[in-house]
Amino acid sequence: MAFHMIGEEITVRVTIETDRLIIRNLKPGDEHAVFAWADDPDDYDLGFVLKETGELIGGGGLVYHYESCC
């Protein structure tokens, strides 16, 4: 996992693997797959990819609330 500061925002580069899935940041070229299950690709930061096929099947995001933890 890598953190990058852009102005006031911190972006996180994530790759998490399970037995069946790879959870990773969306990247250029994912737009067509995202439009299959979402109206707006900008609403998602992470893509869920089936390891077996390499197909992008869903998405989500992570939110860090600094005020809640510190």
Residue pairs with C-beta under 8 A, 6 or more apart in sequence:
1 12
1 13
1 14
1 15
2 12
2 13
3 10
3 11
3 12
3 13
4 10
4 11
4 12
4 13
10 64
12 62
12 64
13 25
14 23
14 24
14 25
14 46
14 62
15 22
15 23
15 24
15 25
16 22
16 23
16 24
17 23
17 51
19 51
20 50
20 51
20 52
21 48
21 49
21 50
21 51
22 48
22 49
22 51
23 46
23 47
23 48
23 49
24 46
24 47
24 49
25 45
25 46
25 47
26 34
26 41
26 44
26 45
26 46
26 47
26 59
27 47
30 41
30 47
30 56
31 41
33 47
33 55
33 56
34 41
34 44
34 47
34 56
34 59
35 41
37 57
37 58
37 59
38 44
38 59
43 61
44 59
44 60
44 61
45 59
45 60
45 61
45 62
46 59
46 60
46 61
46 62
47 56
47 58
47 59
48 56
48 57
48 58
48 59
48 60
49 55
49 56
49 57
50 57
